[in-house]
Amino acid sequence: MADLVARRIAEHAVEFLDSFRVVIVNGPRQSGKTTLLQQLQACRGGTYLTLDDVTLRAAAHADPEVFVANDAKPMLIDEIQRGGDDLVLAIKAAVDRSSSRGQFVLAGSTRFLGTPSLSESLAGRAGVLEVWPFAQQELSGSSTSFLTRAFEEPESFRTTEQSEYGRSDYFQLIARGFYPELLTMRSELARGEWYSSYVQAIIDTDIREMAKIEEPSNLHSLLRLAAASTAQELNLVKTASDLGLHRTTVNRYLGLLETVFLVRSLPAWSRNPHHRAVRRPKVHVTDTGLAAHLLAVDAEGLGARVSPARGPLVETFIANELAKQATWSPFRLNLYHWRVSQGPEVDVVVERTNGRVVGIEAKATDAVDLKDFKGLIELRDSLGDQFVHGYVLHSGRRSLSFGDRLTALPISAMWDR
C-alpha cells in the first residue's frame, strides 16, 4: 500500500533539482526519503549510495574527495549524516568547481546542517526539503491542499455536505500513526513492537553517534514526558526536576530529539520578533501513533468517556497534518501558536511571508459554539484585513459558519474536499 501512495513533496524535489546544485532531503528514519531518492534516480539517472552500508561509509571517511568525484551525477547519498563533516566539505568543494544544477541529493535522518560550520558550507548552494511520514491528505489521494484553499479560497469550505469521518475514525488514525511501514500492520501488538524498536534504534544509533550521550535512558524518559506534554508548552524547570537533570541538559536533550525529528517545537507567534524568541514554544510529538504508544493508549482508550490524552493528541494530529502540508505548499508558510498571558489562545497560527494569517483551533468534540472561537475572534480583531480566516476543526460531521471569517469544520476538511 505504501508504495502506491504519491508523495506531494516529489514535485518540489524535481523543481529543486533544476534550481540548486545540491538538494538536501531531511526527515525521520522510515519516513520515505529512500523511496523518494530512488524515484528521483529513476527519472534523472545518477548514482544512489547509502552510508548505512559499512563499506561505503568507510570509503567516505577515508577519502571523501574521491568518494564524491567518480560516479555519475546526480549523486544521491542516503544517511549523509553518517559521512561526517569532511564529506560535506568535499561536496562543497565539488559544487564550487561547477555551477551545474542537480549535482547532489543528500538525505539525512538528522538535521545534520544544524551546526554553523556545515550550514555555511552549503549556504547559497542547497535547497532543503522535509519528508515526513505520510500526511492523511496523501493517503486519501486528495490533490487539494487545505492550507492553499484556506488562504486563497477560505469561504469554499462552507458547504452543506457532511463528512464521512466520525470520532472513532479519527481516533483510529491517531493511534495507528503515519509511518509507511505501519500501513500494512493490522496488529496493535506489531505496531507497538515496531515503535519500541524504532525509538531504540534512533536513540542508540543516530543520537549516540551525533552527541555521545552516556545515559540514553534519560532521552527515553524525556521523550515519554514530551508525549505526556504534547500540544503544550513544556515547563523545563519541572521537567528537569522530574528527570533529576539540570535544566540546560534537558534543553540540550530536547534539541537532540528535535534534531532526529521525534518532536517539533511550535514557536509562539507575535508581530514582534523579540517576543517570538522569548516566549515558550509548544512541543508536539511528530507522529501521533508514536505519542499514543508512549502514553500506552489506543483508539478505544481515546474514545473513552474520560481520556486525558484525547484533546492533546487530536491537537497534535491537526498540527502535524498542517506541518506536513506546509512542506509542499506553493508559497512559504510558517506555523506558530498564539497565547495572550492569562487570556485567549489559538492552537496553530499559519503565516505567509506577506503577513497574512490563518488561525486554527483543534477541538476533540462533536459540538462547537461561539466560545470555541474566543481566541480566533481576538486574533481577527487585532489583525484586521491581515487575518484571512479562522477555523475550528472538530470531530463532528458538519461545516458551520460562525460569522465574519469564522468557520467550524470537520477535521477531515484537511484532506477531504
Phi, psi and omega in degrees: 000314184299327183291341183268354184276124178284131178269125183293334182289345185299324180296318177295323181298317178294318178299318180293326177300327180276352188246333187235154174290325181232137172245125179256127180246106179260156175159165181293158173303147176066023181263351179115011180296315181298317178299319179296317179298319180292327175293320178295321178295322181297327182264341183239355184075206180094198188233127176257128178225143175239132180276006165289341175285121186300317182293315178297321180295319179297319179295320180295323178287321186288319184211075186298326181297316179290324182302321184266358188263335197266336189265164181296145180260150002288145174267120183254108186251117180269149182054049184301332183297342180276356180271345177085169183299323184297327179292318178297319179293326176293322177294319177302313181298320181295315182284339175289337179277345181215136181265008182294148183276156173067038180281321184225144166237119185246118180252132181224145177266006170227162175281074193290347176265019181289337178280139185305322183297321181282320179297323177291331182299322184249010179301131180080354182248345191232144168252141186247129174242152175242131177246115180255168168307162187310142164274150178298332176299321178292318182293330180279348180079013181284137177261000182265129180268124177302314184293321177298314178296321182299326179273323189260332179223058189299329182283347186291346180281347181281098187224158178271351181291145180259146179291146175278350183267139174241181183307311184297328178296316179296319181294325176296316179297315182299313185286332181288318185089178194230009174292139182307322184297335185279343190293335180262000181272119179267341187267128174298325179298317179295319179296320178298318179295321179298313181298320180298313181289329179296309180296318180300316182294319181294315182291318184282336182254292188295310185287319181293323176294323186280320192237358178054048180287128182276329182239080182297340179300330177295325178291321175300315181295318180295322179296320177296320177293324177296321177295320179292340181249013183301142183071018179230165171279121184283125177275104185294326180296312179293319179298317178298319178296317180297325183269349183070034181237162175286149182302320180295327177292316178299317180298319178294315180296321178297321176298323178294318178296327176286325180297328179261015170069023176274331175228158173230146175261132175255105186295159175285138182267140174200152173290340180265112182303327179296319179295325178298323184287327188265339179280153186282138175281162167273150177251133175233131168291134193284351175223124183291332176296320176295315179299316179298320177299314181294331180269357180057049178228139179247186183299320179296320178296324178294332180270000180296159182303319175242118180216097180302334183278344189300304183302308179300321181287326175296317178296317179295321176303314181292315180298319179294318179299318179294318180297321178293314180298327180297334183290338179244016178297147177288348175228156185289133180231145173236141182250138180219175162240162183225132178210129172269133181307124181058027183219204184291162177213161175229130188296314180224125173249120180254123185238131172275164180291346175276003177090355180282147192228140168242133178251142183224128175250141179254131178228125180270042181225160178274336183256138179230140172227181188297332179299331180290347180260009186305310180294320180294322178296317179297318180293316178301313184291331180280334184262338181065231185292342179288343177275115183280307183191155174236133182237137167256114179269125188226171184270005174282186188251353188250150168264131184222136176278138176237031175107200187302109176057036178225125183218138170265132183229147166299147179305326183294349176300341179292341180221348189246102183293000000 
